[in-house]
Amino acid sequence: MPRDRLSHPLVREDGELRAATWDEALERAATGIKAVVDESGPTAFGMFSCSKATNEMNYMAQKFARTVVGSNNIDSCNRT
């Protein structure tokens, strides 16, 4: 693996990045999304999906945004 690639997730703590487990990183991401939705509603959440991803991955991204989060704010660069 090239040296400039990340081999584990990083989380910010007291202004510094530190290595974390995948469980911790995903928990922090989920907590952050939930906090935004709880405070400002589901339309405060937006997601951008990549045209280089598979159709299945793009489908799952829009399904997550619409069904789990409750937001229609999902877009991709597929039309360019």
Beta strands, then each sheet from edge to edge (+ up, - down):
strand 1: 10-13
strand 2: 16-19
strand 3: 47-49
strand 4: 74-76
sheet 1: 1+ 2-
sheet 2: 3+ 4+
end
